[in-house]
Amino acid sequence: VTEGRPPSKVAQLFKPNSKIYMPEDDFEIIEYYVKRNILQNGALEPVLRDPYIEDIHCVGLGKVNLYHKVMGMVETNVRFDALVDLDKYAKGMSERMGRPASISRPIIDGALPDGSRINIIYADDVSVNGPTFTIRKFSTEPLSVAQLAGWNTISPQQAAYLWLCLENGMSVFVCGETASGKTTLLNGIFPFIRYDQKIFSAEDTLEVQPPHAVWQQLSTREFGPEDSRVDTFALLKSGLRSRPNYIIVGEIRGKEGNVAFQAMQTGIPVMATFHAASVKRMIQRFTGAPISVPITSMDNLNVAVFLAGVYRGGKLIRRTLAVEEILGYSESMGGVMTRAVFVWNPVSDQHVFRGMNNSFILEEKIAVKRGYKDKRDIYKELALRARIIEKMIETNMTAYKTANEIIRAFQKEGVSGLPFTV
């Protein structure tokens, strides 16, 4: 096609003996559009490459909008003015995921090749203004817990608390409303699980990224004949037989939540994300249909973390609103007893620790498991780990891989393995 350059994938589309010749500049233009429109994400490819973009929204014909981390919601210069073009684009995106949209299957959830989540609503009798889609950007490298603490999404003390919980086999759910940062926090705290543990994950859209060497990653199969489909419920049942040290559920929505609690009852700790704005609503959703966990079994879950997106100074930020311990079912009280060990003060923008000398999980679970003679000594360990997180921030050692190495070194060698003094 052109002389003096190695054949690219696009060049290989031309027949080997083709007599088609063109200037180098023309070929590069053709190559760009072939790659962009066939192998990549079409007109939105440049937008998807911007690391500061969180979400992309197409609500029908007209301009595409996006949510920018700095500027908030803004319009792009990408637009669909013809229904046939929007229809073709939405259908092409679904086909690239291996989940083709159609009139009979108009709602598609999946992941793009870069891991970004996408929801497509295809049929015009369902989506009034034509096909619509929402893309939630995916970061190839998760944010570390030290980065999140540096932004005050979570405090160093909260991070230290979760460190002790996960290192000692507690079940922790990360809860909140849509786009509150649940999966981001979940990925950030995975390194607190000891690196030599086996992780089993079950998801419908691949999002969780534990850094562990022994990670059994499973995904649902939602298409094909009815008897060949595999849902999260089936994956979790198989997970009970694979002897994991931790089970991770990307998001609990239905009856798989019941299996997650069965796993906890057998002694396998579970981590998951869940849509609930408060501990009261979380318990209501878990004990109601379709999950239907017996209310007396709720204390198999140890800790629930609640996040939200809040506005401060006109800017959307994420904050951990509360960390709740699940104490147990009280027949006399007629419900599940919980204790908020951390709460967020919106006036001061500080995370207040209410669990000092008053934490059921730290004193009655973790201190006992670690064999402390004086259970209150667990708070010294909490303070030490909070200081480690603070030192990561102070020394700018917050990158994901760097933070993981520091956590792993401490788990293996104690304070002598740290690259700084605490």
MARBADO-533429 format. One record per residue (C-alpha): residue number from 1; x negated, y negated, z negated; residue in three letters. Coordinates in Angstrom, 3 decimals. Each point is the difference from the previous one (the first is absolute). Layout:
N
ATOM   seq         xx         yy         zz   type
ATOM   NUM          X          Y          Z    Ala
...
***
This chain:
422
ATOM   seq         xx         yy         zz   type
ATOM     1      0.000      0.000      0.000    Val
ATOM     2     -2.813     -2.341     -0.925    Thr
ATOM     3     -3.687      0.615      0.347    Glu
ATOM     4     -2.606     -0.142     -2.728    Gly
ATOM     5      2.186      0.878     -3.016    Arg
ATOM     6      0.914      3.287     -1.684    Pro
ATOM     7      3.534      1.166      0.803    Pro
ATOM     8      2.533     -0.937     -2.670    Ser
ATOM     9      3.252      1.799     -0.724    Lys
ATOM    10      1.744     -2.453      2.281    Val
ATOM    11     -2.558      0.486      2.771    Ala
ATOM    12      0.582      3.731     -0.207    Gln
ATOM    13      3.638     -0.584      0.947    Leu
ATOM    14     -1.185     -0.757      3.525    Phe
ATOM    15     -0.846      2.927      2.226    Lys
ATOM    16     -3.727      0.835      0.044    Pro
ATOM    17     -0.264     -0.594      3.743    Asn
ATOM    18      2.241     -3.051      0.062    Ser
ATOM    19     -1.000     -2.806      2.337    Lys
ATOM    20      1.503     -2.601     -2.297    Ile
ATOM    21     -2.525     -2.675     -0.849    Tyr
ATOM    22      0.527     -3.186     -1.926    Met
ATOM    23     -2.045     -2.708     -1.711    Pro
ATOM    24     -1.128      0.760     -3.536    Glu
ATOM    25      2.145     -2.784     -1.502    Asp
ATOM    26      3.151      1.280      1.709    Asp
ATOM    27     -0.666      3.515     -1.181    Phe
ATOM    28     -0.468     -1.133     -3.597    Glu
ATOM    29      3.356     -1.811      0.119    Ile
ATOM    30      1.735      3.131      1.316    Ile
ATOM    31     -1.800      2.140     -2.571    Glu
ATOM    32      1.107     -2.310     -2.828    Tyr
ATOM    33      3.680      0.164      0.962    Tyr
ATOM    34     -0.036      3.764      0.569    Val
ATOM    35     -1.535      0.546     -3.430    Lys
ATOM    36      2.272     -2.529     -1.689    Arg
ATOM    37      3.274      1.096      1.568    Asn
ATOM    38     -0.517      3.770      0.245    Ile
ATOM    39     -2.533      1.043     -2.626    Leu
ATOM    40      0.685     -2.720     -2.574    Gln
ATOM    41      2.966     -2.098     -1.145    Asn
ATOM    42      0.711     -2.247      2.958    Gly
ATOM    43      0.529     -3.720     -0.496    Ala
ATOM    44     -0.210      0.365     -3.791    Leu
ATOM    45     -3.483      1.557      0.024    Glu
ATOM    46     -1.829     -3.311     -0.702    Pro
ATOM    47      2.424     -0.739     -2.847    Val
ATOM    48     -0.488      3.439     -1.541    Leu
ATOM    49     -3.762     -0.562     -0.090    Arg
ATOM    50      0.292     -3.047     -2.260    Asp
ATOM    51     -0.996      1.151     -3.523    Pro
ATOM    52      2.024     -2.812     -1.621    Tyr
ATOM    53      3.356      1.218      1.300    Ile
ATOM    54      2.248      2.075     -2.267    Glu
ATOM    55      3.205      0.529      2.000    Asp
ATOM    56      1.223     -0.495      3.570    Ile
ATOM    57      3.725     -0.510      0.631    His
ATOM    58      1.946      0.249      3.251    Cys
ATOM    59      3.713     -0.538     -0.650    Val
ATOM    60      1.103      0.151      3.634    Gly
ATOM    61     -0.521     -2.186      3.059    Leu
ATOM    62     -2.182     -3.065     -0.424    Gly
ATOM    63     -3.189     -0.667     -1.913    Lys
ATOM    64     -1.716      2.516     -2.250    Val
ATOM    65     -0.697     -1.219     -3.541    Asn
ATOM    66     -2.612      1.115     -2.503    Leu
ATOM    67     -0.896     -0.431     -3.641    Tyr
ATOM    68     -3.504     -1.441     -0.442    His
ATOM    69     -1.833      0.371     -3.326    Lys
ATOM    70     -0.898     -3.710     -0.029    Val
ATOM    71      2.681     -1.767      2.078    Met
ATOM    72      3.032      2.136     -0.851    Gly
ATOM    73      2.665      0.658      2.654    Met
ATOM    74     -0.985     -1.429      3.400    Val
ATOM    75      1.080      0.356      3.623    Glu
ATOM    76     -2.318      1.585      2.561    Thr
ATOM    77     -0.241     -0.785      3.702    Asn
ATOM    78      0.994      3.593      0.748    Val
ATOM    79      3.604      0.176      1.137    Arg
ATOM    80      2.450      2.343      1.701    Phe
ATOM    81      2.428     -1.898      2.249    Asp
ATOM    82      1.433      2.959      1.908    Ala
ATOM    83      1.826      2.871     -1.657    Leu
ATOM    84     -1.598      2.488      2.378    Val
ATOM    85     -3.490     -1.094     -1.131    Asp
ATOM    86      0.852      0.221     -3.698    Leu
ATOM    87      1.679      3.367      0.538    Asp
ATOM    88     -3.052      1.329      1.853    Lys
ATOM    89     -2.402     -1.286     -2.663    Tyr
ATOM    90      1.911      1.460     -2.947    Ala
ATOM    91      0.423      3.343      1.726    Lys
ATOM    92     -3.674      0.073      1.008    Gly
ATOM    93     -1.094     -0.620     -3.595    Met
ATOM    94      2.169      2.870     -1.217    Ser
ATOM    95     -1.346      2.352      2.676    Glu
ATOM    96     -3.600     -0.802     -0.922    Arg
ATOM    97      0.825      1.166     -3.538    Met
ATOM    98      1.456      3.252      1.333    Gly
ATOM    99      3.470     -0.989     -1.245    Arg
ATOM   100      1.879     -1.220      3.092    Pro
ATOM   101      2.950     -2.290     -0.659    Ala
ATOM   102      3.263      0.712      1.777    Ser
ATOM   103      3.694     -0.818     -0.160    Ile
ATOM   104      0.568      3.149     -2.057    Ser
ATOM   105     -2.989     -0.748     -2.274    Arg
ATOM   106     -0.103     -3.803     -0.233    Pro
ATOM   107     -1.839     -0.455     -3.322    Ile
ATOM   108     -3.670      0.967     -0.029    Ile
ATOM   109     -2.519     -0.230     -2.840    Asp
ATOM   110     -3.626      0.821      0.623    Gly
ATOM   111     -3.596     -1.162      0.118    Ala
ATOM   112     -2.046     -1.565      2.775    Leu
ATOM   113     -3.458      1.407      0.831    Pro
ATOM   114     -1.627     -2.503     -2.388    Asp
ATOM   115      2.271      1.187     -2.829    Gly
ATOM   116      2.347     -3.007     -0.007    Ser
ATOM   117      3.591      0.886     -0.885    Arg
ATOM   118      2.717     -0.760      2.530    Ile
ATOM   119      3.775      0.147     -0.141    Asn
ATOM   120      1.856     -0.140      3.341    Ile
ATOM   121      3.753     -0.426      0.457    Ile
ATOM   122      0.647      0.736      3.641    Tyr
ATOM   123      3.643      0.271      1.098    Ala
ATOM   124      1.818     -3.264      0.812    Asp
ATOM   125      3.201      1.321     -1.566    Asp
ATOM   126     -1.919      0.266     -3.281    Val
ATOM   127     -2.304     -3.009      0.346    Ser
ATOM   128      2.266     -2.787      1.295    Val
ATOM   129     -2.692     -2.221      1.544    Asn
ATOM   130     -1.873      2.805      1.719    Gly
ATOM   131     -2.796      2.252     -1.272    Pro
ATOM   132     -1.748     -1.231     -3.132    Thr
ATOM   133     -3.138      1.098     -1.807    Phe
ATOM   134     -2.046     -0.820     -3.080    Thr
ATOM   135     -3.701      0.830     -0.300    Ile
ATOM   136     -1.727      0.049     -3.384    Arg
ATOM   137     -3.752     -0.324      0.472    Lys
ATOM   138     -2.292      2.706     -1.329    Phe
ATOM   139     -3.479     -0.617     -1.359    Ser
ATOM   140     -2.548      2.625      1.048    Thr
ATOM   141     -1.817     -0.577     -3.286    Glu
ATOM   142      2.249     -0.303     -3.074    Pro
ATOM   143     -0.332     -2.845     -2.442    Leu
ATOM   144     -1.910      0.973     -3.121    Ser
ATOM   145      1.467     -0.343     -3.464    Val
ATOM   146     -2.735     -2.571     -0.717    Ala
ATOM   147      1.171     -2.126      2.937    Gln
ATOM   148      3.591      0.201     -1.237    Leu
ATOM   149     -1.151     -0.979     -3.493    Ala
ATOM   150     -1.978     -2.899      1.468    Gly
ATOM   151      3.214     -1.287      1.587    Trp
ATOM   152      1.916      0.533     -3.279    Asn
ATOM   153      2.377      2.486      1.619    Thr
ATOM   154     -1.025      2.189     -2.901    Ile
ATOM   155     -2.121     -0.945     -3.010    Ser
ATOM   156     -3.313      1.716     -0.848    Pro
ATOM   157      1.659      1.307     -3.176    Gln
ATOM   158      2.901      1.478      1.989    Gln
ATOM   159     -2.495      1.577      2.386    Ala
ATOM   160     -1.881      1.499     -2.964    Ala
ATOM   161      3.263      1.380     -1.395    Tyr
ATOM   162      0.826      1.698      3.323    Leu
ATOM   163     -3.608      1.238      0.194    Trp
ATOM   164      0.430      1.838     -3.297    Leu
ATOM   165      3.404      1.329      1.078    Cys
ATOM   166     -1.135      1.430      3.335    Leu
ATOM   167     -3.324      1.324     -1.256    Glu
ATOM   168      1.939      1.940     -2.626    Asn
ATOM   169      2.768      1.464      2.146    Gly
ATOM   170      2.939     -2.304     -0.689    Met
ATOM   171      2.852     -0.281      2.514    Ser
ATOM   172      0.293     -3.565      1.291    Val
ATOM   173      2.630     -1.493      2.327    Phe
ATOM   174     -0.506     -3.359      1.713    Val
ATOM   175      3.375     -1.693      0.439    Cys
ATOM   176      1.332     -3.198      1.482    Gly
ATOM   177      2.025     -1.527      2.771    Glu
ATOM   178     -0.887      0.050      3.700    Thr
ATOM   179     -3.386     -1.590      0.839    Ala
ATOM   180     -0.922     -0.423     -3.673    Ser
ATOM   181     -3.389      1.712      0.428    Gly
ATOM   182      0.840      3.480     -1.296    Lys
ATOM   183     -2.101      2.003      2.463    Thr
ATOM   184     -2.833     -2.533     -0.204    Thr
ATOM   185     -0.251      0.475     -3.767    Leu
ATOM   186      0.425      3.767      0.311    Leu
ATOM   187     -2.968      0.204      2.382    Asn
ATOM   188     -2.021     -2.338     -2.192    Gly
ATOM   189      0.304      2.157     -3.135    Ile
ATOM   190     -0.611      3.412      1.614    Phe
ATOM   191     -3.756     -0.124     -0.833    Pro
ATOM   192      0.933      0.200     -3.696    Phe
ATOM   193      0.882      3.668      0.596    Ile
ATOM   194     -3.199      1.997     -0.442    Arg
ATOM   195     -1.711      0.602      3.321    Tyr
ATOM   196     -0.253      3.780     -0.521    Asp
ATOM   197      3.795      0.358     -0.171    Gln
ATOM   198      2.130      1.486      2.791    Lys
ATOM   199      2.563     -2.442      1.385    Ile
ATOM   200      3.190      1.114      1.777    Phe
ATOM   201      1.954     -2.705      1.836    Ser
ATOM   202      3.385      0.169      1.738    Ala
ATOM   203      1.293     -2.880      2.132    Glu
ATOM   204      2.268     -0.774      2.915    Asp
ATOM   205     -2.215     -2.916      1.095    Thr
ATOM   206     -3.709      0.415     -0.731    Leu
ATOM   207     -1.063     -2.804     -2.341    Glu
ATOM   208     -1.740      1.366     -3.086    Val
ATOM   209     -3.801      0.145      0.142    Gln
ATOM   210     -1.567      1.748     -2.983    Pro
ATOM   211     -3.816      0.072      0.350    Pro
ATOM   212     -0.314      3.558     -1.313    His
ATOM   213     -1.870      2.719      1.886    Ala
ATOM   214      2.658      2.646     -0.665    Val
ATOM   215      3.138     -1.650      1.336    Trp
ATOM   216      2.813      2.077      1.486    Gln
ATOM   217      1.902     -2.524      2.127    Gln
ATOM   218      3.431      1.041      1.270    Leu
ATOM   219      2.590     -1.848      2.061    Ser
ATOM   220      3.646      0.660      0.768    Thr
ATOM   221      1.242      1.197      3.390    Arg
ATOM   222      3.258     -1.796      0.731    Glu
ATOM   223      0.657      0.980      3.610    Phe
ATOM   224      0.694      3.176      1.912    Gly
ATOM   225      2.521      2.764     -0.709    Pro
ATOM   226      1.646     -0.188     -3.407    Glu
ATOM   227     -1.641      3.183     -1.271    Asp
ATOM   228     -3.485     -1.238      0.945    Ser
ATOM   229      0.128     -3.300     -1.878    Arg
ATOM   230     -2.021     -0.464     -3.181    Val
ATOM   231      1.044     -2.616     -2.548    Asp
ATOM   232     -1.725     -1.336     -3.118    Thr
ATOM   233      2.065      2.359     -2.153    Phe
ATOM   234     -1.470      3.042      1.809    Ala
ATOM   235     -3.526     -1.427     -0.150    Leu
ATOM   236      0.210     -0.544     -3.747    Leu
ATOM   237      1.256      3.529     -0.592    Lys
ATOM   238     -3.041      1.316      1.867    Ser
ATOM   239     -2.180     -2.377     -2.004    Gly
ATOM   240      0.987      1.744     -3.221    Leu
ATOM   241     -1.639      3.156      1.356    Arg
ATOM   242     -3.243     -1.605      1.181    Ser
ATOM   243     -1.459     -0.632     -3.489    Arg
ATOM   244     -0.628     -3.747      0.278    Pro
ATOM   245     -1.294     -2.103     -2.869    Asn
ATOM   246      2.168     -2.922      1.128    Tyr
ATOM   247      3.040     -0.213      2.272    Ile
ATOM   248      0.582     -3.271      1.840    Ile
ATOM   249      3.310     -0.871      1.628    Val
ATOM   250     -0.209     -2.964      2.362    Gly
ATOM   251      3.537     -1.084     -0.853    Glu
ATOM   252      2.769      1.762     -1.901    Ile
ATOM   253      3.420     -0.589      1.545    Arg
ATOM   254      2.106      3.123     -0.534    Gly
ATOM   255      0.056      3.557     -1.265    Lys
ATOM   256     -3.798      0.286      0.219    Glu
ATOM   257     -0.013     -2.083     -3.195    Gly
ATOM   258      1.508      2.966     -1.822    Asn
ATOM   259     -2.863      2.224      1.195    Val
ATOM   260     -2.502     -2.640     -1.148    Ala
ATOM   261      1.418      0.239     -3.526    Phe
ATOM   262     -0.111      3.797      0.179    Gln
ATOM   263     -3.701     -0.308      0.852    Ala
ATOM   264     -0.545     -2.189     -3.063    Met
ATOM   265      1.822      2.558     -2.145    Gln
ATOM   266     -2.449      2.683      1.178    Thr
ATOM   267     -2.931     -2.183     -1.058    Gly
ATOM   268     -0.965     -1.530      3.363    Ile
ATOM   269     -0.196     -3.805     -0.240    Pro
ATOM   270      1.703     -1.990      2.749    Val
ATOM   271     -0.536     -3.448      1.496    Met
ATOM   272      2.583     -1.640      2.243    Ala
ATOM   273      1.532     -3.248      1.144    Thr
ATOM   274      3.676     -0.691     -0.612    Phe
ATOM   275      2.449     -2.792      0.790    His
ATOM   276      1.208     -1.410     -3.312    Ala
ATOM   277     -0.333     -3.479     -1.471    Ala
ATOM   278      0.088      0.979     -3.694    Ser
ATOM   279     -0.351      3.030     -2.249    Val
ATOM   280      3.763      0.036     -0.588    Lys
ATOM   281      0.727      0.159      3.728    Arg
ATOM   282     -2.719      2.589      0.514    Met
ATOM   283      1.606      2.317     -2.558    Ile
ATOM   284      3.448     -0.615      1.501    Gln
ATOM   285     -1.220      0.941      3.474    Arg
ATOM   286     -1.886      3.096     -1.130    Phe
ATOM   287      2.840      1.371     -2.104    Thr
ATOM   288      2.688     -0.754      2.606    Gly
ATOM   289      0.705      1.677      3.338    Ala
ATOM   290     -1.735      0.996      2.224    Pro
ATOM   291     -3.116      0.419     -2.202    Ile
ATOM   292      1.920      1.244     -3.055    Ser
ATOM   293     -2.813      0.426     -2.524    Val
ATOM   294      1.469      0.987     -3.402    Pro
ATOM   295     -0.272     -3.009     -2.278    Ile
ATOM   296     -1.617      2.191     -2.666    Thr
ATOM   297     -2.850      0.721      2.465    Ser
ATOM   298     -0.935     -3.624      0.681    Met
ATOM   299     -2.813      0.062     -2.579    Asp
ATOM   300     -1.983      2.313      2.291    Asn
ATOM   301     -0.910     -3.291      1.638    Leu
ATOM   302     -2.514     -1.816     -2.197    Asn
ATOM   303     -0.416     -3.481      1.471    Val
ATOM   304      1.859     -2.226      2.470    Ala
ATOM   305     -1.603     -3.124      1.483    Val
ATOM   306      2.287     -2.718      1.404    Phe
ATOM   307     -1.133     -2.483      2.644    Leu
ATOM   308      1.684     -2.874      1.807    Ala
ATOM   309     -0.703     -2.682      2.532    Gly
ATOM   310      0.442     -3.389     -1.677    Val
ATOM   311     -0.382     -3.570      1.221    Tyr
ATOM   312     -2.427     -2.357     -1.717    Arg
ATOM   313     -0.792     -3.365      1.531    Gly
ATOM   314      1.974      0.951      3.102    Gly
ATOM   315     -2.182      3.048      0.605    Lys
ATOM   316      1.025      3.650     -0.255    Leu
ATOM   317     -2.216      1.969     -2.394    Ile
ATOM   318      0.221      3.496     -1.494    Arg
ATOM   319      0.101      0.542     -3.729    Arg
ATOM   320      0.338      2.988     -2.312    Thr
ATOM   321      3.100     -0.984     -1.957    Leu
ATOM   322     -0.186      2.791     -2.568    Ala
ATOM   323     -1.617      3.289     -0.936    Val
ATOM   324      2.509      2.239     -1.781    Glu
ATOM   325     -0.658      3.147     -2.018    Glu
ATOM   326      2.699      2.677      0.067    Ile
ATOM   327      0.317      1.179     -3.611    Leu
ATOM   328      2.786      2.565      0.233    Gly
ATOM   329      3.723      0.611     -0.134    Tyr
ATOM   330      1.772     -1.025     -3.195    Ser
ATOM   331      3.313      1.693     -0.669    Glu
ATOM   332      0.831     -2.482     -2.736    Ser
ATOM   333     -0.767     -2.935      2.307    Met
ATOM   334      1.770      1.692      2.905    Gly
ATOM   335     -2.755     -0.652      2.521    Gly
ATOM   336     -3.672     -0.010      0.908    Val
ATOM   337     -2.288     -1.999     -2.282    Met
ATOM   338     -2.699     -2.078      1.690    Thr
ATOM   339     -2.650     -2.447     -1.161    Arg
ATOM   340     -1.434     -2.904      2.001    Ala
ATOM   341     -3.734      0.008     -0.734    Val
ATOM   342     -0.700     -2.788      2.512    Phe
ATOM   343      2.239     -2.851      1.148    Val
ATOM   344     -0.691     -2.906      2.355    Trp
ATOM   345      0.508     -3.541     -1.284    Asn
ATOM   346      1.164     -2.045      3.019    Pro
ATOM   347     -0.727     -3.332     -1.717    Val
ATOM   348     -3.681      0.678     -0.721    Ser
ATOM   349     -0.410      2.586      2.795    Asp
ATOM   350     -1.612      2.345     -2.525    Gln
ATOM   351      0.495      3.696     -0.693    His
ATOM   352      0.728      0.421     -3.713    Val
ATOM   353     -1.061      3.230     -1.752    Phe
ATOM   354      2.679      1.019     -2.486    Arg
ATOM   355     -1.343      3.476     -0.550    Gly
ATOM   356     -2.939     -0.777     -2.296    Met
ATOM   357      0.197      2.564     -2.836    Asn
ATOM   358      3.470      0.791      1.330    Asn
ATOM   359     -0.472      2.129      3.132    Ser
ATOM   360      1.634      3.417     -0.072    Phe
ATOM   361     -1.845      1.225      3.107    Ile
ATOM   362     -3.434     -1.174     -1.146    Leu
ATOM   363      0.315      1.241     -3.586    Glu
ATOM   364      2.235      3.071      0.202    Glu
ATOM   365     -0.998      1.322      3.425    Lys
ATOM   366     -3.445     -1.153      1.119    Ile
ATOM   367     -1.740     -0.379     -3.396    Ala
ATOM   368      1.246      3.452     -1.025    Val
ATOM   369     -1.140      1.517      3.293    Lys
ATOM   370     -3.464     -1.565     -0.379    Arg
ATOM   371     -0.301      1.270     -3.576    Gly
ATOM   372     -0.309     -3.330     -1.810    Tyr
ATOM   373     -0.059      0.289     -3.790    Lys
ATOM   374      1.336     -3.524     -0.257    Asp
ATOM   375      2.584     -0.544      2.731    Lys
ATOM   376     -0.511     -3.757     -0.181    Arg
ATOM   377     -3.507      0.453      1.448    Asp
ATOM   378      1.697      0.369      3.387    Ile
ATOM   379      0.398     -3.790      0.057    Tyr
ATOM   380     -3.796     -0.392     -0.084    Lys
ATOM   381     -0.168      2.181      3.115    Glu
ATOM   382      2.715     -2.143      1.574    Leu
ATOM   383     -2.012     -3.161     -0.719    Ala
ATOM   384     -3.170      1.533      1.458    Leu
ATOM   385      1.690      0.910      3.267    Arg
ATOM   386      1.675     -3.400      0.236    Ala
ATOM   387     -3.452     -1.557     -0.367    Arg
ATOM   388     -1.306      2.192      2.848    Ile
ATOM   389      2.764     -1.305      2.292    Ile
ATOM   390     -0.810     -3.569     -1.080    Glu
ATOM   391     -3.703      0.516      0.769    Lys
ATOM   392      0.849      1.291      3.480    Met
ATOM   393      1.839     -3.268      0.623    Ile
ATOM   394     -2.729     -2.182     -1.567    Glu
ATOM   395     -2.756      1.671      2.054    Thr
ATOM   396      2.101      0.066      3.185    Asn
ATOM   397     -0.196      3.804      0.157    Met
ATOM   398      3.648      0.387      0.945    Thr
ATOM   399     -0.134      1.569      3.481    Ala
ATOM   400      1.912      3.278      0.101    Tyr
ATOM   401     -2.968      2.348      0.470    Lys
ATOM   402     -2.157     -1.909     -2.486    Thr
ATOM   403      2.728      0.018     -2.658    Ala
ATOM   404      0.566      3.732      0.543    Asn
ATOM   405     -3.700      0.727     -0.447    Glu
ATOM   406     -0.070     -1.955     -3.271    Ile
ATOM   407      3.061      1.828     -1.341    Ile
ATOM   408     -1.427      3.374      1.022    Arg
ATOM   409     -3.398     -0.809     -1.543    Ala
ATOM   410      1.655     -0.903     -3.300    Phe
ATOM   411      2.031      3.220      0.018    Gln
ATOM   412     -3.183      2.054      0.530    Lys
ATOM   413     -2.601     -1.877     -2.053    Glu
ATOM   414      1.832     -2.475     -2.217    Gly
ATOM   415     -1.320     -3.546     -0.423    Val
ATOM   416     -3.521      1.127      0.955    Ser
ATOM   417      1.245      0.588      3.563    Gly
ATOM   418      1.295     -3.548      0.438    Leu
ATOM   419     -1.900     -2.518      2.175    Pro
ATOM   420      0.526     -2.692     -2.653    Phe
ATOM   421      0.108     -0.300     -3.780    Thr
ATOM   422      3.289     -0.197     -1.886    Val
***
